[in-house]
Amino acid sequence: MKRIFATSLLALLVASLVWAAEIIFSFDSPEDLAAFYPAQTRDCGTLAKWSLIPDPSAPSGKTALLVQPDPRTNHGSCFNVLLSRKLKAKDLKLSVWVKAVKGREDQGGGPVWRAKDADNYYVVRWNPLEDNFRLYYVKGGHRRMLASARVKAPAHQWHEITVEHRGDLIKCYFDGKLLLEKRDRTFTEGGALGLWSKADAQTAFDLLRVEVISP
């Protein structure tokens, strides 16, 4: 009995060491936004505007982060990204709330992780215009799809996207439901994390949560 208790206690201690404290960006203050920098994949189009806006409907209850690309210049395979300046991670659990606001060509978006730079990263995104949820990697500025699921969800409502990435196994959830699972070794090192939209997609984000899994 004592041995079982000791083993259980050891397991709990190991678990507590494996998971780091949760880091939350509520985007309620300029300090949260200052932890990131905007960029464009392949320097396509013009730099999108990322700004804090009042939004009582936001999960944080106060404000949200809105990306506003210029539809005159940002179209086609123009990817608007926001990357962390200092925070880096390899294995992690990452979640963010997303609301599609506007976009004729594209809508929606999602989180980015293991980013070397604005041209090399993983991204999972929801697009209400296409009714799908897709996992990609972007390498050298070119995007390749790894997995896809059909999702029909209201565009102008908040939805939570969650990613768990351990080793080469990636799991992606939409509103708490596991929809995508894929193994991939394109990026095996840690990198920056952040947010993403495509072309003219104006998207609101809120409550970006990060749990880094220690080696």
Secondary structure, DSSP 8 states (H G I E B T S, - for coil): -HHHHHHHHHHHHHHHHHB---EEE---SHHHHHTEEEEEGGG-SS--EEEEEE-TTSTTSSEEEEEE--TTT--TT-EEEEEESS--BSSEEEEEEEEEEE-SS---BEEEEEEEETTEEEEEEEETTTTEEEEEEEETTEEEEEEEEE----TTS-EEEEEEEETTEEEEEETTEEEEEEE--S--S-BEEEEEEETT-EEEEEEEEEEEB--
